[in-house]
Amino acid sequence: EAQVTQNPRYLITVTGKKLTVTCSQNMNHEYMSWYRQDPGLGLRQIYYSMNVEVTDKGDVPEGYKVSRKEKRNFPLILESPSPNQTSLYFCASSQGLANNEQFFGPGTRLTVL
Amino acid sequence: DAKTTQPPSMDCAEGRAANLPCNHSTISGNEYVYWYRQIHSQGPQYIIHGLKNNETNEMASLIITEDRKSSTLILPHATLRDTAVYYCIDAAGGTSYGKLTFGQGTILTVHP
């Protein structure tokens, strides 16, 4: 089954404790991205990647890192999480950049205390 | 900021057609009209997209006006499972690198 998976689905952590949210897709997609969703602000793009070893900032990249060492994986790294990073996070992938549907993962609900 | 305008909420009776409007006042020539929906807090789900012509797939139909300033998503026979937030998005490839800018969307509630 074609899908985007994220782990963990739920995470409660404390300020400053490094964490990684994994994202994996099994569709051989080139393009992957991370969004966060907050009440009243909608979904906002954090980072995106057009292919292996090619990443770039989205609209709200501060406090996040990403890497794309393999085509299928695109982890989101919070080196020193803060409470304002409490959010619902979604990973997405698509075959190309234009005129393609994006497949979203199920989401990761992160709480930073 | 989102470039599209949608009504905040709509209601529809089960079995009837749901017609969701969207205004694309600043859409440019290379931008497609995309529709996604999000059920509860699940990941957004692609529904349909188009450039100029009307489109239909197994989920919905998309009507785009000739000037491309507005579109309508049609769910021909709405069910309770179609209750969701529906987003219309103008998106281009190339320089926008496939970024989807989500607005607040329309909350569609399908009633029995």
Boltz contact constraints between the chains, C-beta under 6 A:
constraints:
  - contact:
      token1: [A, 31]
      token2: [B, 98]
      max_distance: 6.0
  - contact:
      token1: [A, 42]
      token2: [B, 102]
      max_distance: 6.0
  - contact:
      token1: [A, 43]
      token2: [B, 102]
      max_distance: 6.0
  - contact:
      token1: [A, 45]
      token2: [B, 99]
      max_distance: 6.0
  - contact:
      token1: [A, 48]
      token2: [B, 97]
      max_distance: 6.0
  - contact:
      token1: [A, 90]
      token2: [B, 43]
      max_distance: 6.0
  - contact:
      token1: [A, 97]
      token2: [B, 93]
      max_distance: 6.0
  - contact:
      token1: [A, 97]
      token2: [B, 97]
      max_distance: 6.0
  - contact:
      token1: [A, 97]
      token2: [B, 98]
      max_distance: 6.0
  - contact:
      token1: [A, 98]
      token2: [B, 93]
      max_distance: 6.0
  - contact:
      token1: [A, 101]
      token2: [B, 46]
      max_distance: 6.0
  - contact:
      token1: [A, 104]
      token2: [B, 43]
      max_distance: 6.0
  - contact:
      token1: [A, 104]
      token2: [B, 44]
      max_distance: 6.0
  - contact:
      token1: [A, 105]
      token2: [B, 43]
      max_distance: 6.0
  - contact:
      token1: [A, 106]
      token2: [B, 43]
      max_distance: 6.0
  - contact:
      token1: [A, 107]
      token2: [B, 43]
      max_distance: 6.0
